[in-house]
């Protein structure tokens, strides 16, 4: 059951991050979920350095925010690699 919640929260976080980074038109549901889940891992690595623990296995606002911020970081890296610069 935890992985289903992780996919849903990851999808929402990836979708919100793609809206913020203006990449929503080029991404589908699958890539929103992938970006959200990978972004959650990145966000947790960053948040743990500041003593913040957020998990997407159980729904919480902190977990969603951490996943969202990690997804934004991931999309910024992808934008930098694809275009050679960050907008």
C-alpha positions as CSV (number, residue, x, y, z in Angstrom):
1,X,0.0,0.0,0.0
2,X,2.9,2.3,0.7
3,X,4.2,2.2,-2.8
4,X,0.8,3.2,-4.2
5,X,0.8,6.3,-2.0
6,X,4.4,7.0,-3.1
7,X,3.4,6.8,-6.8
8,X,0.4,9.1,-6.2
9,X,2.4,11.7,-4.2
10,X,5.3,11.4,-6.6
11,X,2.9,12.0,-9.5
12,X,1.4,15.1,-7.8
13,X,4.8,16.5,-6.9
14,X,6.1,15.9,-10.5
15,X,3.1,17.5,-12.0
16,X,3.4,20.6,-9.8
17,X,7.1,20.8,-10.5
18,X,6.5,20.6,-14.2
19,X,4.0,23.4,-14.0
20,X,6.5,25.6,-12.1
21,X,9.3,24.8,-14.5
22,X,7.1,25.3,-17.7
23,X,7.6,21.7,-18.9
24,X,4.1,20.4,-18.4
25,X,3.3,20.4,-22.1
26,X,6.2,18.1,-22.9
27,X,5.6,15.6,-20.0
28,X,2.9,13.0,-19.6
29,X,1.6,11.2,-16.6
30,X,4.3,8.6,-16.6
31,X,7.1,11.2,-16.6
32,X,5.4,13.2,-13.9
33,X,5.4,10.2,-11.7
34,X,9.1,9.4,-12.5
35,X,10.2,13.0,-11.9
36,X,8.2,13.1,-8.7
37,X,9.6,9.8,-7.3
38,X,13.2,10.6,-8.3
39,X,12.8,14.1,-7.1
40,X,11.6,12.8,-3.8
41,X,14.9,10.9,-3.4
42,X,16.8,14.0,-4.3
43,X,14.7,16.1,-2.0
44,X,15.1,13.7,0.9
45,X,18.9,13.7,0.4
46,X,18.9,17.5,0.6
47,X,16.3,17.7,3.4
48,X,18.3,15.3,5.6
49,X,21.2,17.6,5.5
50,X,19.0,20.2,7.3
51,X,17.4,17.7,9.7
52,X,14.1,17.6,7.9
53,X,12.6,14.1,7.4
54,X,9.9,13.8,4.8
55,X,8.6,10.5,3.4
56,X,6.3,9.8,0.5
57,X,5.5,6.3,1.8
58,X,2.9,7.9,4.1
59,X,1.2,11.0,3.0
60,X,2.2,14.2,4.8
61,X,2.6,17.8,3.8
62,X,6.3,17.8,4.6
63,X,6.8,14.7,2.4
64,X,4.9,16.4,-0.5
65,X,6.9,19.6,-0.1
66,X,10.2,17.7,0.0
67,X,9.3,15.7,-3.1
68,X,8.1,18.9,-4.9
69,X,11.4,20.7,-4.1
70,X,13.4,17.7,-5.2
71,X,11.5,17.5,-8.4
72,X,12.1,21.1,-9.1
73,X,15.8,20.6,-8.6
74,X,15.7,17.6,-10.9
75,X,13.9,19.5,-13.7
76,X,16.3,22.4,-13.3
77,X,19.2,20.0,-13.9
78,X,17.4,18.5,-16.9
79,X,16.8,22.0,-18.3
80,X,20.5,22.8,-17.8
81,X,21.7,19.7,-19.5
82,X,19.2,20.0,-22.4
83,X,19.6,23.6,-23.2
84,X,23.0,24.4,-21.7
85,X,21.6,27.1,-19.5
86,X,18.9,27.5,-16.9
87,X,16.0,29.9,-17.7
